[in-house]
Amino acid sequence: MKEMQIDKAFTLLEPGPVVLVTTCDGKKNNIMMISWTMVVDFTPRFAITTGPWNHSFSALKKTRQCVIAIPTVDLIDKVVGVGTCSGADTDKFEKFSLTAVKGKIVKAPLISECLANIECRVIDIVLKHNIIVLEGVAAYVDDRRKEKRTLHAVGDGTFIADGRRIIRRKMMQSKLPAGV
């Protein structure tokens, strides 16, 4: 094995998929791209990493609501575009031709073009580590979408798309929650 720089080690563990997180501060909808996400448990609880450097963070802190929208590989240029401009001076829904859809529970909008959307409430903010813990309160999936491959950021400006699905349900049955 060849040794690599320790400050690049995060590129080996980058989780996925890349998601778009929407917020609404009461006046304006916004979207931020997040590549650091994590499933916390089956309840469903999730965590994202963000902080004051993202314009959406103040709305997330204030409203304690958001939507995690899961884009597919065909949306890569829109996803990267969302992540490289600020909602402080840009209407990202308009600029990237994304459709905001009213959710059932939270005020933040779903994104119609995404494969899936999860309405969430903030249940904890761990400022020391910039971790936002979310509880999913409603979820939607668009089974009619042809493209279902999600994106995974490597962290160096490159992305990996999901590949072939490998099924091992029988082997995993004892570890899966009921109904999955």
C-alpha positions in Angstrom: 0.0 0.0 0.0 1.0 3.5 -0.7 0.8 6.1 2.1 -1.4 9.1 1.5 -1.7 12.5 3.1 -3.7 12.3 6.3 -5.6 15.5 5.4 -7.0 13.7 2.4 -8.2 10.7 4.3 -11.8 12.0 4.3 -12.0 11.2 0.6 -11.9 7.5 1.5 -14.9 7.7 3.8 -17.1 10.4 2.2 -20.6 9.1 2.8 -23.4 9.4 0.4 -25.5 10.2 -1.2 -25.1 13.9 -2.0 -28.4 15.6 -0.9 -30.1 18.9 -1.4 -31.4 20.4 1.9 -34.2 22.9 1.6 -35.2 25.5 4.2 -37.7 28.3 4.4 -37.0 31.2 6.7 -40.6 32.4 6.6 -40.0 34.6 3.6 -37.8 32.8 1.2 -37.0 29.2 0.2 -33.4 28.1 -0.2 -31.4 25.0 -1.1 -28.0 23.9 0.0 -25.9 21.0 -1.2 -24.7 18.6 1.6 -22.3 15.7 1.0 -21.8 14.9 4.7 -24.9 12.9 5.8 -25.5 10.0 8.0 -28.3 7.6 9.1 -28.3 7.7 12.9 -30.9 4.9 13.5 -34.0 3.3 12.1 -36.5 5.6 13.9 -35.8 7.5 11.3 -33.0 9.9 12.5 -30.4 11.4 10.3 -27.5 13.8 10.7 -26.0 16.4 8.4 -22.9 18.5 8.8 -23.4 22.3 8.2 -22.8 25.5 10.0 -22.8 29.3 9.8 -20.8 29.2 6.5 -24.0 28.1 4.7 -26.7 30.8 4.2 -29.4 28.2 5.0 -28.0 27.5 8.5 -29.7 30.4 10.1 -33.1 29.3 8.7 -32.4 25.8 9.8 -31.6 27.0 13.3 -34.5 29.4 13.5 -37.3 27.2 12.1 -35.9 23.8 13.1 -37.3 22.3 9.9 -35.9 21.2 6.5 -36.4 18.8 3.7 -33.7 16.3 2.6 -34.1 15.9 -1.2 -32.2 13.1 -2.9 -31.1 13.9 -6.4 -30.0 11.5 -9.1 -27.0 11.5 -11.4 -28.9 13.3 -14.2 -29.1 16.3 -11.9 -25.4 16.6 -11.2 -24.9 20.0 -12.9 -27.8 21.5 -11.0 -26.6 19.9 -7.7 -23.1 21.3 -8.2 -24.5 24.7 -9.2 -26.6 24.8 -6.0 -23.5 24.0 -4.0 -21.4 26.7 -5.6 -23.5 29.8 -5.1 -25.2 31.4 -2.1 -28.9 31.7 -1.3 -28.0 35.1 0.2 -28.1 36.6 -3.3 -29.5 33.8 -5.5 -32.9 32.2 -5.9 -31.6 28.7 -6.5 -35.0 27.3 -7.4 -35.3 29.8 -10.2 -31.6 29.7 -11.3 -31.5 25.9 -11.6 -35.1 25.4 -12.8 -36.0 23.3 -9.7 -39.7 23.0 -8.7 -40.6 23.7 -5.0 -43.5 21.5 -3.8 -45.4 22.2 -0.6 -44.8 19.5 2.0 -47.5 18.1 4.4 -45.7 18.8 7.7 -42.8 21.3 7.4 -42.7 24.6 5.7 -39.5 23.9 3.7 -40.3 22.7 0.2 -39.8 19.4 -1.4 -37.9 19.4 -4.8 -40.1 17.8 -7.5 -37.2 16.8 -9.7 -35.5 14.7 -7.0 -36.0 10.9 -6.6 -37.0 11.2 -3.0 -37.7 13.8 -0.3 -37.8 13.5 3.5 -39.5 16.2 5.6 -37.5 16.7 8.8 -37.5 18.4 12.1 -34.3 19.4 13.9 -34.0 17.5 17.2 -30.5 18.5 18.1 -27.7 20.8 17.1 -24.2 19.8 18.1 -22.4 23.1 17.5 -19.0 21.8 18.6 -19.0 19.5 15.6 -21.4 21.3 13.3 -23.8 18.4 13.3 -27.6 18.8 12.9 -29.6 15.8 14.0 -32.9 15.4 12.2 -36.0 13.3 12.7 -37.8 12.3 9.5 -41.6 13.1 9.8 -42.7 12.3 6.2 -41.0 10.7 3.2 -41.8 10.5 -0.5 -40.3 8.6 -3.5 -40.9 9.1 -7.2 -40.9 5.5 -8.6 -41.7 6.9 -12.1 -38.3 8.4 -12.5 -36.2 6.4 -14.9 -32.9 7.5 -13.4 -32.5 6.1 -9.9 -28.7 6.3 -9.4 -27.6 8.7 -6.7 -24.4 10.7 -6.4 -21.6 10.4 -3.9 -19.0 13.2 -3.5 -15.4 12.1 -3.1 -14.5 15.5 -1.7 -12.1 16.6 -4.4 -14.5 17.8 -7.0 -15.3 14.3 -8.3 -18.4 12.2 -7.9 -19.3 8.6 -8.1 -22.7 7.3 -9.2 -24.3 4.3 -7.7 -23.9 1.1 -9.6 -25.6 -2.3 -9.7 -27.7 -3.2 -6.7 -26.6 -6.4 -4.9 -29.3 -8.1 -2.9 -28.5 -10.1 0.3 -31.9 -9.7 2.1 -32.0 -13.4 3.2 -28.6 -13.2 4.8 -29.4 -9.9 6.5 -32.9 -10.7 7.6 -32.1 -11.1 11.3 -30.6 -7.5 11.3 -33.3 -5.7 9.3 -36.1 -3.8 11.1 -39.6 -5.2 10.6 -41.2 -4.2 7.3 -38.0 -3.3 5.5 
